[in-house]
Amino acid sequence: MKTAPRDSESLIASEIASLVVTFERVPEEHHLAMRSQMDALAGRLTHNQVWDAFDSAAEGENYSTHAAKDAALDAVEWLNGENPEAPSVRWLRVAKQRAVAV
């Protein structure tokens, strides 16, 4: 379901802050993906800009790089109103699962 684009500076800043707060609560293997989302939101990147940013790493792409690209694209989709779920919501679920497993 498409919603209105998130172009409010305060809403975007709030989402970045939520990601920062959640960062240390998720396993380290997800940190690159989270950083890529924070960068995509802070830079108000487009799909093309994300693809261009990761094209240079494509030759040596591994799971972490692929996950980071997908995460950045998810953030862009949230910015564009193409994804109703904020990126931090996913990471909060991951953090809760980690807390239950410990």
N, C-alpha and C positions, 0 to 999 in steps of 0.2 A: 504494500500500500504506500503510495507516494504521498508525502506531506510537503509542506512549504520548506524551502531551503532554510538552513540555519545560518543566518547572516548577522545575527546579533552578537556583537563583540562580547557582551557579558555571558551569553549562553556558551559560546565557544571557549571562553576563558574558564568558565565553570567546568566544562567537560575536561579540559586539559588538567585543571586542578584535581578533578576526580581521578584521572588516570595517574597523576603524580602520587596521590594519597594511596592508591591501590597498588602501585608499582612494587613495593617491598613485600606485599602480602601474597604475590603470585610467585610460582617457581621461576628460577633464574632463566630457564630455557625459553620463557615467554618475554623476557625483557626487551629483546631486539624488536619484536613485533609491537610491543607497547610504545617503544621509542619512536618507531616509524609512524604510529598513529598520532603521537604528540606532535611530531614534525609536520605531518600532513595537515593537522588541524591548525597549528601555529602559522604555517605558510599558506593556508587556504589553497592547498594544491588541487589540481584537477586530475581526472583519470590519466590524461596524457602526460602530465608532469610526473605522476607516480611511475608510470611505465618507463618514461625517459630516464628517471633517476635509477631505476633498477636494471635497465638495459645494459649498462656498462658492467654490471655484475653478473649478467646472464650466463656468460661462459663458465664461470665458476660457481654457478648457483647451486646451493645446497638446501636442505630442508629449512634451515633458519632463515635464509634469504627469501625463499619462496613464501614462508609464513609471514615474514615482515612485509613483503609486497602485498600479499592478500589482506593483511591487517590495515595497511595504509589505504588500500582501495576501499575497505569497509568504512574507514573513517571518512573518506571522500563521499561515499554513498550516503552516509549519515548527514554530512554537510549539505549535500544536494537534496535532501529530503527523500532519497530513494530507499532508505532503510530507517524505519522508525526507532530501532533500538540503538541507543547511544553506545559507543565503544566500551565505556567504563562498565556498563551493565554486564557484558560478557565476562570481563575480568573479575568483577565482583563474584560471579558464579564460580569462576576458577578458584578464587581465593577461599571461598566457602568450602569448596570441595577439598582443597588442600587442608583446611583447618579440621575438617571431619576426618580426613585420612591420618592426621598426626596424632 
